[in-house]
Structures are given as C-alpha cells and as structure tokens.
Amino acid sequence: MTDNTTHFGFQKVAESEKAKKVEGVFSSVASSYDVMNDLMSFGLHRLWKAFTVQIAGIRRGDRVLDVAGGTADLSLAFAKKVGAEGQVWLTDINHAMLSRGRDRVVDKGHLLPVAQCDAEKLPFPENYFDCVTVAFGLRNMTHKDKAIAEMRRVLKPGGRLLVLEFSKVWKPLAAAYDVYSFKLLPFMGEKVAHDGESYRYLAESIRMHPDQETLKTMMENAELARVEYFNMSAGVVALHRGYKL
C-alpha cells in the first residue's frame, strides 16, 4: 500500500476518497442504525457501552468528548454522570448520524453541545477534557494514528482515552464469525436497512482494523500511558483505555 492509498473495507482507495465513501455508508444507514445495532449484536452493544461508561469513571463536573458519537448512546449516559456542572460534547463527522444523535439528546431532555467535526482535526483546545471516548468509529478513520494523537491532545493531564471497537475474535470462533459477518450481516442489512453493501463494508472494515495488541501499541506510540484493554464477547469487541500523563 502506498502513502496515498488506504483501505475502504477490502478495497484500496485514494486517501482523499475514503472519507467521502465512509460518509456515504453512514448517511445510508443512519435512519436504521439503532435497530440494526440491536439486531447485529443481539442487544449486546448496550452491555458493551454500559461497561465503557463504568470503566470511564466519570464524575460530576467532568468534561467529556464523545468522538464519532453517532446516535448519542454514550453522550446520554455521560450526561447523567456529569450533571449540570459538567459538559458532554457530542461530535461526529457525518451530518446524518449527528442529526439523529442531536434529536435523541433533545428528546431525552438534554441540551448538549454538538459539533460536526473530523476526529483528525478536533476543534478543541489542548488539555480540556477529563475523558475522550470513541465507540465503533476509529476503524472508519483514514489516519487512525492522527486521530488518536488528536484525542490525546485535548485530554487534560491525568485524563483518559477510551476506544470501544470491534477487534479480533477468539480463534476457535473465527470461522463461525466469518459466516455471520459476510453472509448474515449483509442479508440483515438488505432486509432491514435496504443496503446490504454498506453492511458488507462494515464487516470488511472490522477485519482490516488493528487487533488488540496492535491498537494498544498505537496508543502507546501516541504517548498514552498505562494502556490496557478488556476483551468482551470472546474478543468480538475490545475496550482500550490509556491515560495522558
């Protein structure tokens, strides 16, 4: 792979094209995103996110940044934790996803600040947030190392970055997981979201994402300390946590 190409699922594309292709995927699936999350994960995504909120250790008055926050599951949970004294920013690069997240936040009675922005160029000052989270968004970013560095930049010293993402499944389950990912998942996407190809991309993007140890090393290379990860559902998903010293 040359310097000016990257992966879009199993395809190689120009780096300049990836963001537009990813935008197309999420604009297409935004309206059915929550329903498909429940179907794809058999509801387990709610437990994965609840564990993330627990591990985050958010307290009243904290400032939290939810990167690629989509339909705002984490933002809403953190809003309850920080209280009126705190602040939770919901961000996403995709307008359709962010609009759904904003509407959910308002419907739940919260007035959270919302920003459409690129995780590789966050519009926030250094040393601002107590916690930054990204859930199921890092694998779609063109330059993951830049995004991780940006998320570290906006953290306060002592703040933590949490990355919740699909990862490498336990090897004895790999064959069955492949059948689910490349056969059942696009089928469900076609039937429910009327877009099997977008869900085929999502399955491919999971396979191209760094495994647990590789992502741990990437976070350490970004000068995050005490990096550790927690496997969930036999490694289908992993939560990485690192601290800014």
Backbone as CSV, one residue per row, in Angstrom:
resi,resn,N_x,N_y,N_z,CA_x,CA_y,CA_z,C_x,C_y,C_z
1,MET,0.850,-1.194,0.000,0.000,0.000,0.000,0.881,1.237,0.000
2,THR,0.663,2.170,-0.926,1.475,3.373,-0.995,0.979,4.409,0.000
3,ASP,1.751,5.496,0.120,1.431,6.509,1.119,0.102,7.196,0.855
4,ASN,-0.336,7.248,-0.423,-1.546,7.994,-0.732,-2.759,7.106,-0.964
5,THR,-2.679,5.849,-0.555,-3.845,4.969,-0.605,-4.120,4.408,0.784
6,THR,-5.348,3.960,0.973,-5.742,3.384,2.249,-6.814,2.338,1.986
7,HIS,-7.261,1.691,3.037,-8.280,0.651,2.891,-9.677,1.226,3.092
8,PHE,-10.592,0.832,2.228,-12.021,1.019,2.439,-12.609,-0.378,2.403
9,GLY,-12.758,-0.982,3.599,-13.044,-2.409,3.636,-11.864,-3.148,3.049
10,PHE,-12.121,-4.068,2.110,-11.058,-4.828,1.463,-10.503,-4.116,0.233
11,GLN,-11.114,-2.999,-0.148,-10.642,-2.258,-1.316,-9.502,-1.318,-0.930
12,LYS,-8.639,-1.025,-1.905,-7.677,0.062,-1.756,-8.223,1.278,-2.497
13,VAL,-8.254,2.404,-1.791,-8.759,3.633,-2.406,-7.795,4.767,-2.077
14,ALA,-7.885,5.848,-2.819,-7.100,7.038,-2.505,-7.552,7.580,-1.151
15,GLU,-6.576,8.051,-0.372,-6.914,8.588,0.947,-7.965,9.681,0.840
16,SER,-7.881,10.489,-0.203,-8.824,11.594,-0.375,-10.247,11.112,-0.632
17,GLU,-10.410,9.846,-1.039,-11.732,9.312,-1.349,-12.391,8.620,-0.165
18,LYS,-11.590,8.179,0.815,-12.147,7.329,1.866,-13.219,8.041,2.676
19,ALA,-12.944,9.270,3.096,-13.906,9.980,3.941,-15.259,10.091,3.241
20,LYS,-15.240,10.363,1.929,-16.494,10.500,1.185,-17.225,9.159,1.100
21,LYS,-16.464,8.071,0.922,-17.081,6.746,0.854,-17.688,6.351,2.200
22,VAL,-16.957,6.628,3.287,-17.478,6.327,4.623,-18.717,7.166,4.908
23,GLU,-18.679,8.436,4.473,-19.843,9.299,4.654,-21.064,8.703,3.953
24,GLY,-20.855,8.164,2.766,-21.954,7.549,2.034,-22.551,6.368,2.777
25,VAL,-21.688,5.554,3.379,-22.160,4.401,4.144,-23.053,4.850,5.288
26,PHE,-22.571,5.792,6.093,-23.308,6.145,7.307,-24.507,7.039,7.020
27,SER,-24.441,7.811,5.952,-25.636,8.557,5.553,-26.734,7.594,5.129
28,SER,-26.342,6.491,4.503,-27.303,5.498,4.039,-27.965,4.750,5.200
29,VAL,-27.174,4.428,6.234,-27.694,3.562,7.301,-28.189,4.336,8.515
30,ALA,-28.069,5.669,8.517,-28.373,6.449,9.721,-29.778,6.192,10.253
31,SER,-30.759,6.126,9.363,-32.154,6.008,9.808,-32.451,4.666,10.468
32,SER,-31.663,3.644,10.138,-31.911,2.310,10.711,-30.768,1.866,11.630
33,TYR,-29.890,2.805,11.980,-28.663,2.462,12.694,-28.954,1.795,14.045
34,ASP,-29.849,2.366,14.832,-30.124,1.820,16.170,-30.776,0.445,16.090
35,VAL,-31.722,0.290,15.171,-32.376,-1.010,15.015,-31.366,-2.073,14.593
36,MET,-30.511,-1.723,13.630,-29.507,-2.678,13.157,-28.484,-3.006,14.242
37,ASN,-28.127,-2.030,15.074,-27.209,-2.318,16.177,-27.769,-3.396,17.085
38,ASP,-29.044,-3.285,17.397,-29.675,-4.301,18.256,-29.698,-5.657,17.562
39,LEU,-30.037,-5.671,16.273,-30.095,-6.937,15.543,-28.709,-7.557,15.378
40,MET,-27.736,-6.755,14.959,-26.393,-7.273,14.673,-25.712,-7.846,15.907
41,SER,-25.928,-7.179,17.045,-25.219,-7.580,18.262,-26.101,-8.387,19.202
42,PHE,-27.340,-8.664,18.787,-28.313,-9.346,19.664,-28.491,-8.565,20.972
43,GLY,-28.413,-7.244,20.852,-28.577,-6.371,22.007,-27.334,-6.190,22.859
44,LEU,-26.263,-6.906,22.547,-25.064,-6.853,23.381,-24.366,-5.500,23.350
45,HIS,-24.584,-4.708,22.288,-23.911,-3.409,22.223,-24.277,-2.535,23.420
46,ARG,-25.472,-2.756,23.972,-25.879,-1.990,25.156,-25.017,-2.351,26.368
47,LEU,-24.669,-3.613,26.490,-23.799,-4.043,27.593,-22.371,-3.559,27.382
48,TRP,-21.889,-3.605,26.138,-20.535,-3.122,25.845,-20.419,-1.637,26.195
49,LYS,-21.434,-0.870,25.849,-21.404,0.571,26.132,-21.570,0.842,27.632
50,ALA,-22.401,0.055,28.302,-22.559,0.230,29.749,-21.244,-0.042,30.470
51,PHE,-20.497,-1.054,30.012,-19.186,-1.343,30.598,-18.223,-0.179,30.351
52,THR,-18.277,0.397,29.154,-17.438,1.550,28.830,-17.727,2.711,29.771
53,VAL,-18.992,2.986,30.012,-19.377,4.068,30.924,-18.864,3.780,32.331
54,GLN,-18.960,2.527,32.752,-18.484,2.150,34.084,-16.971,2.354,34.197
55,ILE,-16.229,1.890,33.188,-14.767,1.982,33.204,-14.289,3.434,33.089
56,ALA,-15.092,4.283,32.460,-14.684,5.673,32.245,-14.505,6.446,33.545
57,GLY,-15.232,6.069,34.568,-15.076,6.724,35.869,-15.457,8.195,35.862
58,ILE,-16.507,8.534,35.128,-16.929,9.929,35.018,-17.574,10.395,36.327
59,ARG,-17.216,11.628,36.724,-17.758,12.218,37.941,-18.492,13.522,37.625
60,ARG,-19.274,13.981,38.568,-19.992,15.252,38.400,-18.991,16.364,38.110
61,GLY,-19.341,17.206,37.158,-18.489,18.328,36.823,-17.439,18.045,35.772
62,ASP,-17.284,16.791,35.349,-16.276,16.434,34.346,-16.662,16.966,32.965
63,ARG,-15.631,17.113,32.126,-15.839,17.420,30.717,-15.525,16.173,29.909
64,VAL,-16.457,15.779,29.044,-16.328,14.545,28.263,-16.526,14.863,26.789
65,LEU,-15.691,14.259,25.946,-15.823,14.375,24.492,-16.168,13.008,23.922
66,ASP,-17.309,12.923,23.234,-17.755,11.691,22.586,-17.493,11.828,21.094
67,VAL,-16.383,11.244,20.627,-15.964,11.344,19.226,-16.696,10.276,18.403
68,ALA,-17.124,10.656,17.200,-17.892,9.737,16.354,-19.068,9.181,17.149
69,GLY,-19.732,10.092,17.857,-20.759,9.695,18.824,-22.061,9.218,18.219
70,GLY,-22.246,9.414,16.924,-23.401,8.851,16.233,-24.725,9.193,16.890
71,THR,-25.476,8.171,17.263,-26.820,8.380,17.799,-26.831,8.606,19.305
72,ALA,-25.664,8.902,19.882,-25.553,9.525,21.211,-25.779,8.591,22.396
73,ASP,-25.625,7.291,22.224,-25.780,6.387,23.370,-24.836,6.758,24.509
74,LEU,-23.557,6.936,24.209,-22.597,7.260,25.258,-22.801,8.682,25.776
75,SER,-23.056,9.621,24.900,-23.257,11.006,25.330,-24.389,11.109,26.353
76,LEU,-25.479,10.414,26.090,-26.621,10.457,27.012,-26.251,9.844,28.367
77,ALA,-25.512,8.739,28.339,-25.107,8.103,29.597,-24.155,9.006,30.377
78,PHE,-23.224,9.648,29.666,-22.280,10.531,30.348,-22.959,11.792,30.869
79,ALA,-23.971,12.284,30.160,-24.686,13.484,30.606,-25.296,13.277,31.989
80,LYS,-25.780,12.070,32.236,-26.346,11.762,33.551,-25.270,11.764,34.627
81,LYS,-24.044,11.397,34.244,-22.945,11.303,35.203,-22.375,12.676,35.565
82,VAL,-22.222,13.559,34.567,-21.531,14.830,34.819,-22.436,15.861,35.484
83,GLY,-23.746,15.706,35.322,-24.669,16.652,35.929,-24.620,18.027,35.284
84,ALA,-25.327,18.965,35.885,-25.419,20.316,35.332,-24.083,21.043,35.369
85,GLU,-23.201,20.636,36.281,-21.901,21.301,36.405,-20.916,20.863,35.332
86,GLY,-21.174,19.724,34.708,-20.251,19.166,33.729,-20.638,19.515,32.305
87,GLN,-19.920,18.877,31.370,-20.137,19.170,29.954,-19.837,17.917,29.137
88,VAL,-20.738,17.575,28.244,-20.525,16.468,27.314,-20.710,16.999,25.899
89,TRP,-19.678,16.849,25.075,-19.754,17.233,23.674,-20.026,15.992,22.823
90,LEU,-21.075,16.058,22.015,-21.380,15.016,21.038,-20.839,15.461,19.687
91,THR,-19.930,14.671,19.101,-19.369,15.029,17.797,-19.448,13.846,16.835
92,ASP,-19.506,14.163,15.557,-19.441,13.149,14.512,-19.089,13.871,13.218
93,ILE,-18.407,13.196,12.318,-18.076,13.795,11.032,-19.253,13.720,10.063
94,ASN,-20.202,12.817,10.348,-21.314,12.572,9.430,-22.557,13.329,9.878
95,HIS,-23.075,14.182,8.981,-24.202,15.043,9.337,-25.467,14.245,9.652
96,ALA,-25.740,13.205,8.866,-26.960,12.423,9.084,-26.940,11.727,10.449
97,MET,-25.801,11.140,10.786,-25.686,10.477,12.085,-25.774,11.491,13.223
98,LEU,-25.076,12.616,13.074,-25.074,13.634,14.127,-26.468,14.220,14.330
99,SER,-27.203,14.377,13.256,-28.563,14.912,13.368,-29.455,13.980,14.175
100,ARG,-29.310,12.678,13.941,-30.097,11.717,14.719,-29.676,11.739,16.188
101,GLY,-28.389,11.843,16.413,-27.912,11.920,17.791,-28.402,13.167,18.494
102,ARG,-28.333,14.293,17.811,-28.825,15.556,18.384,-30.307,15.465,18.724
103,ASP,-31.102,14.893,17.817,-32.536,14.766,18.063,-32.809,13.865,19.264
104,ARG,-32.050,12.783,19.402,-32.232,11.891,20.552,-31.896,12.603,21.846
105,VAL,-30.822,13.367,21.831,-30.406,14.101,23.024,-31.501,15.072,23.460
106,VAL,-32.066,15.809,22.504,-33.121,16.771,22.813,-34.372,16.043,23.304
107,ASP,-34.728,14.939,22.639,-35.907,14.174,23.037,-35.790,13.649,24.467
108,LYS,-34.550,13.385,24.908,-34.317,12.887,26.268,-34.199,14.019,27.289
109,GLY,-34.357,15.254,26.831,-34.357,16.385,27.751,-33.000,16.956,28.088
110,HIS,-32.003,16.688,27.240,-30.669,17.227,27.473,-30.333,18.262,26.406
111,LEU,-29.602,19.288,26.806,-29.131,20.299,25.863,-27.609,20.222,25.838
112,LEU,-27.098,19.256,25.066,-25.656,19.052,24.984,-25.091,19.807,23.783
113,PRO,-23.881,20.346,23.913,-23.236,20.938,22.731,-22.924,19.859,21.693
114,VAL,-23.128,20.192,20.438,-22.967,19.258,19.329,-22.058,19.899,18.283
115,ALA,-21.130,19.114,17.725,-20.227,19.649,16.707,-19.977,18.609,15.626
116,GLN,-20.133,19.019,14.363,-19.745,18.165,13.250,-18.274,18.431,12.972
117,CYS,-17.431,17.436,13.183,-16.002,17.669,13.018,-15.276,16.359,12.721
118,ASP,-14.067,16.525,12.205,-13.183,15.425,11.846,-12.331,15.076,13.063
119,ALA,-12.300,13.810,13.444,-11.517,13.393,14.611,-10.026,13.641,14.435
120,GLU,-9.576,13.767,13.188,-8.159,14.029,12.940,-7.805,15.507,13.102
121,LYS,-8.826,16.370,13.232,-8.610,17.815,13.407,-9.673,18.352,14.358
122,LEU,-9.572,17.998,15.621,-10.595,18.363,16.595,-10.537,19.862,16.910
123,PRO,-11.684,20.535,16.932,-11.724,21.984,17.158,-11.792,22.359,18.637
124,PHE,-10.940,21.740,19.436,-10.947,21.982,20.871,-9.524,22.293,21.347
125,PRO,-9.404,23.059,22.443,-8.071,23.396,22.943,-7.386,22.208,23.611
126,GLU,-6.092,22.317,23.777,-5.338,21.295,24.494,-5.776,21.242,25.956
127,ASN,-5.628,20.047,26.550,-5.805,19.889,28.000,-7.195,20.345,28.471
128,TYR,-8.228,19.974,27.722,-9.572,20.484,28.010,-10.491,19.437,28.634
129,PHE,-10.405,18.186,28.182,-11.374,17.168,28.597,-10.789,16.215,29.638
130,ASP,-11.667,15.771,30.537,-11.283,14.744,31.512,-11.299,13.354,30.886
131,CYS,-12.146,13.171,29.882,-12.278,11.861,29.240,-12.691,12.054,27.787
132,VAL,-12.085,11.283,26.901,-12.483,11.243,25.496,-12.828,9.800,25.158
133,THR,-13.947,9.602,24.482,-14.356,8.258,24.081,-14.627,8.221,22.587
134,VAL,-14.365,7.072,21.988,-14.777,6.827,20.604,-15.263,5.384,20.540
135,ALA,-16.519,5.208,20.165,-17.136,3.876,20.148,-17.513,3.501,18.722
136,PHE,-16.872,2.477,18.212,-17.153,1.933,16.878,-16.970,2.991,15.783
137,GLY,-15.992,3.866,15.982,-15.719,4.894,14.993,-14.285,4.906,14.510
138,LEU,-13.356,4.451,15.334,-11.944,4.565,14.974,-11.618,3.806,13.695
139,ARG,-12.236,2.648,13.493,-11.879,1.830,12.333,-12.246,2.499,11.014
140,ASN,-13.137,3.485,11.050,-13.546,4.172,9.829,-12.677,5.386,9.508
141,MET,-11.740,5.709,10.382,-10.926,6.904,10.195,-9.731,6.600,9.296
142,THR,-9.397,7.555,8.443,-8.336,7.336,7.457,-6.971,7.214,8.110
143,HIS,-6.660,8.137,9.005,-5.364,8.139,9.705,-5.624,7.923,11.196
144,LYS,-5.688,6.675,11.584,-6.026,6.351,12.972,-5.005,6.934,13.949
145,ASP,-3.730,6.928,13.554,-2.697,7.456,14.436,-2.896,8.950,14.689
146,LYS,-3.279,9.698,13.650,-3.540,11.127,13.825,-4.743,11.363,14.729
147,ALA,-5.775,10.555,14.544,-6.974,10.703,15.363,-6.658,10.424,16.832
148,ILE,-5.891,9.377,17.096,-5.523,9.057,18.480,-4.693,10.185,19.079
149,ALA,-3.755,10.731,18.285,-2.933,11.839,18.768,-3.779,13.071,19.073
150,GLU,-4.769,13.352,18.237,-5.657,14.485,18.477,-6.484,14.280,19.748
151,MET,-6.976,13.070,19.938,-7.772,12.802,21.132,-6.912,12.941,22.395
152,ARG,-5.657,12.520,22.296,-4.754,12.722,23.433,-4.500,14.206,23.671
153,ARG,-4.334,14.966,22.595,-4.027,16.395,22.711,-5.065,17.134,23.539
154,VAL,-6.346,16.824,23.322,-7.407,17.581,24.002,-7.683,17.073,25.416
155,LEU,-7.023,15.992,25.813,-7.174,15.486,27.180,-6.364,16.317,28.166
156,LYS,-6.913,16.482,29.358,-6.144,17.051,30.464,-5.097,16.039,30.927
157,PRO,-3.988,16.481,31.503,-3.093,15.526,32.168,-3.866,14.727,33.211
158,GLY,-3.715,13.419,33.165,-4.497,12.540,34.027,-5.799,12.080,33.409
159,GLY,-6.161,12.692,32.268,-7.378,12.286,31.571,-7.182,10.979,30.829
160,ARG,-8.284,10.359,30.431,-8.192,9.037,29.793,-8.946,9.007,28.473
161,LEU,-8.360,8.224,27.573,-8.975,7.931,26.281,-9.497,6.514,26.319
162,LEU,-10.769,6.336,25.906,-11.369,5.013,25.818,-11.795,4.749,24.380
163,VAL,-11.322,3.639,23.846,-11.647,3.241,22.469,-12.408,1.916,22.525
164,LEU,-13.682,1.954,22.198,-14.517,0.751,22.111,-14.648,0.401,20.643
165,GLU,-14.194,-0.801,20.269,-14.167,-1.130,18.849,-14.218,-2.634,18.636
166,PHE,-14.736,-3.045,17.489,-14.644,-4.443,17.109,-13.181,-4.834,17.004
167,SER,-12.883,-6.086,17.361,-11.483,-6.492,17.402,-11.345,-7.923,16.892
168,LYS,-10.286,-8.594,17.309,-10.010,-9.941,16.785,-10.670,-10.980,17.689
169,VAL,-11.553,-11.765,17.113,-12.330,-12.737,17.870,-11.456,-13.935,18.258
170,TRP,-11.848,-14.608,19.328,-11.180,-15.833,19.789,-11.104,-16.829,18.635
171,LYS,-9.916,-17.364,18.368,-9.658,-18.135,17.154,-10.640,-19.286,16.917
172,PRO,-11.018,-20.076,17.938,-11.972,-21.172,17.659,-13.330,-20.702,17.118
173,LEU,-13.650,-19.423,17.321,-14.925,-18.899,16.824,-14.797,-18.192,15.481
174,ALA,-13.575,-18.105,14.951,-13.332,-17.276,13.776,-14.143,-17.716,12.551
175,ALA,-14.227,-19.022,12.313,-14.939,-19.499,11.124,-16.426,-19.164,11.203
176,ALA,-17.027,-19.405,12.354,-18.445,-19.089,12.519,-18.687,-17.588,12.430
177,TYR,-17.752,-16.808,12.965,-17.870,-15.348,12.925,-17.779,-14.835,11.487
178,ASP,-16.956,-15.490,10.672,-16.860,-15.109,9.260,-18.183,-15.346,8.533
179,VAL,-18.808,-16.484,8.798,-20.099,-16.782,8.169,-21.130,-15.725,8.569
180,TYR,-21.160,-15.419,9.860,-22.091,-14.392,10.339,-21.815,-13.049,9.666
181,SER,-20.535,-12.658,9.615,-20.157,-11.327,9.137,-20.423,-11.138,7.647
182,PHE,-20.082,-12.145,6.842,-20.105,-11.963,5.397,-21.342,-12.545,4.718
183,LYS,-22.125,-13.314,5.452,-23.365,-13.863,4.901,-24.593,-13.247,5.577
184,LEU,-24.673,-13.408,6.897,-25.870,-12.986,7.614,-25.976,-11.470,7.739
185,LEU,-24.852,-10.811,8.025,-24.879,-9.374,8.248,-25.340,-8.591,7.005
186,PRO,-24.766,-8.843,5.815,-25.284,-8.144,4.628,-26.750,-8.493,4.330
187,PHE,-27.144,-9.741,4.633,-28.543,-10.138,4.420,-29.466,-9.305,5.304
188,MET,-29.111,-9.167,6.605,-29.926,-8.351,7.508,-29.929,-6.900,7.055
189,GLY,-28.758,-6.420,6.603,-28.673,-5.043,6.136,-29.583,-4.780,4.958
190,GLU,-29.666,-5.745,4.056,-30.537,-5.601,2.885,-32.006,-5.610,3.292
191,LYS,-32.368,-6.516,4.183,-33.771,-6.659,4.573,-34.263,-5.512,5.439
192,VAL,-33.410,-5.032,6.361,-33.848,-4.021,7.332,-33.518,-2.609,6.860
193,ALA,-32.262,-2.418,6.425,-31.819,-1.077,6.024,-31.879,-0.874,4.513
194,HIS,-32.219,-1.929,3.769,-32.257,-1.876,2.297,-30.902,-1.469,1.725
195,ASP,-29.847,-1.951,2.383,-28.488,-1.590,1.960,-27.510,-2.667,2.422
196,GLY,-27.478,-3.766,1.686,-26.576,-4.849,2.051,-25.116,-4.493,1.868
197,GLU,-24.804,-3.653,0.874,-23.408,-3.330,0.578,-22.756,-2.533,1.701
198,SER,-23.490,-1.624,2.329,-22.916,-0.857,3.435,-22.546,-1.770,4.600
199,TYR,-23.378,-2.776,4.835,-23.072,-3.690,5.935,-21.988,-4.685,5.548
200,ARG,-21.818,-4.932,4.261,-20.670,-5.715,3.817,-19.384,-4.925,4.086
201,TYR,-19.421,-3.608,3.804,-18.262,-2.767,4.125,-17.962,-2.803,5.625
202,LEU,-19.007,-2.693,6.448,-18.781,-2.684,7.894,-18.096,-3.973,8.344
203,ALA,-18.503,-5.105,7.782,-17.858,-6.379,8.116,-16.399,-6.375,7.668
204,GLU,-16.143,-5.870,6.469,-14.768,-5.827,5.966,-13.907,-4.875,6.799
205,SER,-14.485,-3.734,7.202,-13.718,-2.751,7.971,-13.290,-3.320,9.319
206,ILE,-14.099,-4.208,9.878,-13.733,-4.856,11.143,-12.498,-5.720,10.943
207,ARG,-12.449,-6.440,9.816,-11.304,-7.322,9.564,-10.022,-6.527,9.319
208,MET,-10.144,-5.329,8.788,-8.968,-4.518,8.482,-8.499,-3.691,9.678
209,HIS,-9.289,-3.659,10.731,-8.935,-2.850,11.904,-7.828,-3.531,12.707
210,PRO,-6.928,-2.767,13.308,-5.856,-3.374,14.110,-6.407,-4.262,15.222
211,ASP,-5.699,-5.365,15.495,-6.121,-6.239,16.590,-5.789,-5.602,17.934
212,GLN,-6.108,-6.313,19.011,-5.994,-5.752,20.353,-4.587,-5.248,20.661
213,GLU,-3.583,-6.069,20.410,-2.212,-5.695,20.750,-1.695,-4.573,19.852
214,THR,-2.074,-4.602,18.578,-1.623,-3.559,17.656,-2.199,-2.201,18.043
215,LEU,-3.483,-2.174,18.392,-4.094,-0.911,18.812,-3.475,-0.431,20.129
216,LYS,-3.182,-1.341,21.014,-2.509,-0.970,22.280,-1.181,-0.276,21.982
217,THR,-0.416,-0.840,21.051,0.863,-0.249,20.665,0.671,1.118,20.021
218,MET,-0.354,1.266,19.179,-0.631,2.564,18.563,-0.926,3.627,19.617
219,MET,-1.669,3.271,20.638,-1.977,4.221,21.699,-0.722,4.567,22.497
220,GLU,0.123,3.581,22.735,1.388,3.851,23.428,2.295,4.740,22.586
221,ASN,2.300,4.521,21.273,3.102,5.355,20.379,2.613,6.801,20.366
222,ALA,1.346,7.010,20.693,0.786,8.351,20.798,1.031,8.959,22.178
223,GLU,1.883,8.311,22.955,2.299,8.782,24.275,1.179,8.711,25.306
224,LEU,0.293,7.745,25.139,-0.662,7.425,26.191,-0.032,6.379,27.097
225,ALA,-0.292,6.483,28.378,0.362,5.626,29.368,-0.630,4.636,29.970
226,ARG,-0.080,3.603,30.568,-0.882,2.577,31.271,-1.997,2.050,30.374
227,VAL,-1.666,1.807,29.112,-2.682,1.339,28.154,-3.013,-0.122,28.445
228,GLU,-4.284,-0.418,28.521,-4.759,-1.788,28.730,-6.034,-1.982,27.925
229,TYR,-6.404,-3.241,27.759,-7.660,-3.493,27.042,-8.429,-4.614,27.713
230,PHE,-9.725,-4.578,27.470,-10.658,-5.535,28.048,-11.414,-6.198,26.892
231,ASN,-11.239,-7.499,26.739,-11.977,-8.232,25.707,-13.397,-8.510,26.179
232,MET,-14.335,-8.366,25.261,-15.729,-8.679,25.553,-16.271,-9.586,24.460
233,SER,-17.174,-10.462,24.828,-17.804,-11.383,23.870,-16.759,-12.119,23.047
234,ALA,-15.790,-12.716,23.763,-14.740,-13.545,23.156,-13.879,-12.770,22.157
235,GLY,-13.706,-11.468,22.409,-12.863,-10.661,21.536,-13.577,-10.056,20.347
236,VAL,-14.867,-10.304,20.212,-15.627,-9.631,19.155,-15.440,-8.120,19.299
237,VAL,-15.413,-7.673,20.540,-15.230,-6.263,20.857,-14.163,-6.136,21.932
238,ALA,-13.377,-5.071,21.872,-12.402,-4.784,22.921,-12.510,-3.314,23.302
239,LEU,-12.343,-3.044,24.586,-12.283,-1.677,25.091,-10.859,-1.381,25.524
240,HIS,-10.238,-0.403,24.865,-8.885,0.045,25.226,-8.969,1.312,26.064
241,ARG,-8.100,1.395,27.054,-8.045,2.605,27.894,-6.601,3.015,28.076
242,GLY,-6.320,4.302,27.903,-4.991,4.843,28.126,-5.098,6.221,28.756
243,TYR,-4.035,6.653,29.428,-4.037,7.905,30.188,-3.003,8.887,29.625
244,LYS,-3.347,10.171,29.703,-2.382,11.220,29.365,-1.672,11.645,30.643
245,LEU,-0.365,11.532,30.662,0.406,11.919,31.845,0.788,13.394,31.775
